[in-house]
Amino acid sequence: MTSNKSVAFHTLGCKLNFAETSTVANDFITKGFVRTEFSDHADVYVINTCSVTENADRECRNIVGRALRANPDGFIIIVGCYAQLKPDQIMQMPGVDLVLGATEKFNVTQFLGALEKTTGPALMHSCEISEAQKFVSSYSAGDRTRAFLKVQDGCDYKCTYCTIPLARGISRSDTLNNVVKNAQEIAAKGISEIVLTGVNVGDYGKGEFGNKRHEHSFLELVQALDVNVDVARMRISSIEPNLLKDEIISFTAVSKKFVPHFHIPLQSGSDAVLKKMKRRYMTDLYIKRVHAIKSVDADSCIGVDIIVGFPGETEAYFLDTYNLLNDLPISYLHVFTYSERPNTAAASMEDVVPITERKRRNKMLRILSEKKKRSFYQSQIGQYRTILFENDNREGYMLGYTDNYIRVKTFWNPQWANKTISAKLSEIDQDGLVTLELPDHVKNTTDFLNL
């Protein structure tokens, strides 16, 4: 493959996409390409897309426009979930040269040819999603502080609002030995935190090509990583409540590596709406999971995904959601406004909630989220927590996260960058960040460095 060519990447969406972009980037580098920033003049631009965002088409067009402004002759490739779902639509976008579906994105360098811009519609190589059955290992390692490690892909659930099974195929996962090996490689790079990611990580264990299971469960994977990987921290990105078993909660509570932070999708606090969504639990199970976590570690952080404005969500059902979240000891919300997606069962459901009402409900829950987060932060003031600081000097300050996912700010200290430090949480500042309790004589960065 040609050397002296440059390639740039832009990733939209989830942690899983970031992990997979790193795998694609490594393929380019082994072929002699030099990686550059997306805003720079590059020979090839690769855009890894997401289907979850409501404005996937507009977002993709905007990113393509940025690439063309950086280099009008750049060869533009679109991959990812949106490319699998809407290849015909993307190939008509001005400036796009190549569109690759779910299986082809990991072989992108085989499709480059002469890297000549097209004058007509883009070339397209897409598969039937039923063909997406292999597992491709991936992890991101561009950030020296944390890495996203892909352990699972695809989903066998049939939630009525979701396009992910159409974009990524069946649930499948890596072998335990290979996940451990990849985690050890990440640790060897000096990265301090590993985040386990996938479409449905709690479903870990299903093999490729529809094979029922590997010999290991998600709990066994977590236990193996805890013992065999020399890294300061591990974190579970998101896990379904019906798959978050008591044994996982109990193990992470005593683990020295897995942090007290769970992100658990709820989507609705109304059992009637959950049934229409075809979720695999009711609210009583969710409540049990939250209280189980808090019973073993009251300082655990619990994040929640919520969808507002789903068809048939009456005001009473929405208030069920609001009141449930208000009562539960959760720490923050990720609030999504429902939007109709083609080829999903929900798109043709009756009792559509008006857009203005969806936005009103979204705003109410975002306000509740801020209250919940501040309350959780306030409960931790005065405690000593372990903080992993990032490697960025932000005008004399640095940011980090505690083990239980509190955003912390303090004076810049290069000796703390990418390190875990135990410190006492002091107060919440005007930006909603938590500061550290430092000696009275520390007035500026210079004094701080002399501690």
Helices and strands as residue ranges (DSSP letters): E 6-11, H 15-30, E 34-36, E 44-49, H 56-70, E 75-80, H 81-85, H 87-90, E 96-100, G 104-111, E 123-125, G 129-131, E 146-150, E 152-153, H 164-168, E 172-173, H 176-188, E 193-197, G 201-203, G 208-210, H 218-228, E 233-236, H 246-254, E 261-267, H 271-277, H 283-296, E 301-308, H 315-327, E 332-337, G 345-348, H 355-380, E 384-389, E 397-402, E 407-411, G 414-416, E 420-428, E 434-436, H 445-449
